[in-house]
Amino acid sequence: MTDEITIEARAKLNLFLRVLSKDDDGYHSLETLFCRIALADQLTATRAASGISIEVAGADVGPDKDNLAFRAAEMVMAALRTKFGVHLKLDKKVPIGGGLAGGSADAAAALDAVNALAGNAIPRAELLQFASRLGSDVAFCFSGASLALGWGRGERMMLLPPLPSAPVLLLVPSVAVKTAEAYKWIAEARQTQGRRGPVTMDLESLGSWGNIGRLAGNDFESPVFARLPAVRAAFEAVVGTKPLVCRMSGSGSTIFGVYRNARDRDDAVMMMGKKLGRVIATETQ
């Protein structure tokens, strides 16, 4: 049993994302391909005498009790028979609200870290249930997988063999996209345009970056681009650097490009400059 543990909370991309029908509880089902990237927050959990506390460096993430990592720690502590306290220290590197699952990755790391402080008293299967309850992306982040097909709200997954590691450029516009608004925009568009047809694919089509680049994109892109010109401009700029894959991740607003090699990615970084948003060089895991 340890008194302190540090975990890298790695972000994710959605290599494609389809928004399906709305369930009886009012939430939409999704179909997506998750991919882990190297960009990560760092979370340190330290055993304390009592209570749960958190300090965050690098970004303002709002009230402690709304923080997903804090809520994850609460879940684990409530399930433990042996009571102790925990202090979380979170160093934010993943942009907030960019569709990269930074908060979800933090929650997944907190589940792992706090359980480790308790000598891994809670079975992993139970922690995965906690992850599913915390949010759509938390289960994938907790799984540790490099690549996975996700359904439902992301809690149903098929883990896949990882793709070859590839260089990635992230372009994060200064405008934010609220997920609830993005779903509303999709609903409004479908009232006039109808629903998109099904996407046909097999597992072999997910085995190369070239094939993934030819798959359907992200259902959030069209309504977001229509309302937020800065996000459209970011997308068009990244497309202009000729990546293998270019998409918006999640409900936005981050645009990503996947490249053949680091030189192509680094050339694209130089082309972007700073006028369209924050540029981050990373790679898939």
Secondary structure, 3 states (H helix, E strand, C coil): CCCEEEEEEEEEEEEEEEEEEECCCCCEEEEEEEEEEEEEEEEEEEEECCCEEEEEECCCCCCHHHCHHHHHHHHHHHHCCCCCEEEEEEECCCCCCCCCCHHHHHHHHHHHHHHHHCCCCCCHHHHHHHHHHHCCCHHHHHHCCCEEEEEECCCEEEEECCCCCCEEEEEECCCCCCHHHHHHHHHHHHHHHCCCCCCCCCHHHHCCHHHHHCCCCECCHHHHHHHCHHHHHHHHHHHCCCCCEEEECCCCCCEEEECCCHHHHHHHHHHHCCCCCEEEEEEEC
